[in-house]
Amino acid sequence: MRTTIDGAGRVVIPKQLRQAAALEPGQELEIVERDGRIVIEPVSAPMELVERDGFLAAEVPGDDAPSLTPDEVRHVLERTRR
C-alpha cells in the first residue's frame, strides 16, 4: 500500500491498515525511527497490577472504562493469535 506526505507533513494511514491494527480516531500514537524505518505504534495505557478476589488484575489508574464483555475478549484473543 502506498500513501503520500502532504505539505503539512501529514500521512494518511489507509483504512484497511487502521482496521487491521484496531486504530481509532483520536487515538494517541508513538512514532519512532528504527534502523532507517519509521515505526508507528499505539501508545499503551499505563497499568498497575491489583489484587481482586485473590487474583491479579491489570488496572488503568483513574480510568472508569466499562469492563470488556466475553465476546470482546474472545475477539481480541482471536485477532492477536492470527
C-alpha positions in Angstrom: 0.0 0.0 0.0 1.3 3.5 -0.8 0.4 6.9 0.6 1.9 10.3 0.4 3.0 13.0 2.8 1.1 16.3 2.4 2.6 19.8 2.6 2.0 19.9 6.4 3.8 16.6 6.9 0.7 14.5 7.5 0.4 10.9 6.4 -3.0 9.1 6.0 -2.9 5.5 7.2 -5.2 3.6 4.8 -8.5 2.4 6.2 -7.6 -1.3 5.7 -4.4 -0.9 7.8 -6.2 1.2 10.5 -8.9 -1.5 10.8 -6.3 -4.4 10.9 -4.4 -2.5 13.7 -7.7 -1.5 15.5 -6.7 2.2 15.4 -9.4 4.7 16.3 -9.8 8.4 15.5 -8.1 10.5 18.2 -6.0 7.6 19.5 -2.5 8.5 20.6 0.3 7.0 18.6 4.1 6.8 19.2 6.2 7.4 16.1 9.9 6.5 16.2 12.7 5.9 13.7 14.4 2.5 13.9 17.1 1.4 11.5 16.1 3.8 8.9 12.4 2.9 9.1 9.5 4.9 10.6 7.5 2.8 13.1 4.0 3.9 14.3 2.7 2.1 17.4 -0.4 2.7 19.6 0.5 4.2 22.9 0.0 1.8 25.7 -2.1 2.8 28.7 -0.3 2.9 32.0 -1.3 -0.1 34.1 -0.8 -1.5 37.5 -1.5 -4.9 38.9 -4.0 -5.0 41.7 -5.4 -8.0 43.7 -9.1 -8.7 43.4 -10.8 -11.7 45.0 -7.4 -13.4 45.3 -6.4 -12.8 41.6 -4.2 -10.3 40.0 -5.8 -7.9 37.6 -4.4 -5.2 35.4 -5.9 -1.8 36.1 -5.6 1.6 34.4 -5.3 4.2 37.2 -8.1 6.7 37.1 -9.9 5.0 34.2 -13.6 4.4 34.6 -13.9 2.4 31.4 -16.5 -0.3 31.2 -15.5 -3.9 31.6 -15.0 -6.0 28.5 -17.7 -8.5 27.6 -16.7 -12.1 27.0 -17.3 -11.6 23.2 -15.0 -8.6 23.2 -12.3 -10.6 25.0 -12.7 -13.5 22.5 -12.5 -11.1 19.6 -9.2 -9.6 20.8 -7.7 -13.0 21.5 -8.7 -14.3 18.1 -7.2 -11.2 16.4 -3.9 -11.5 18.3 -3.5 -15.2 17.6 -3.5 -14.6 13.8 
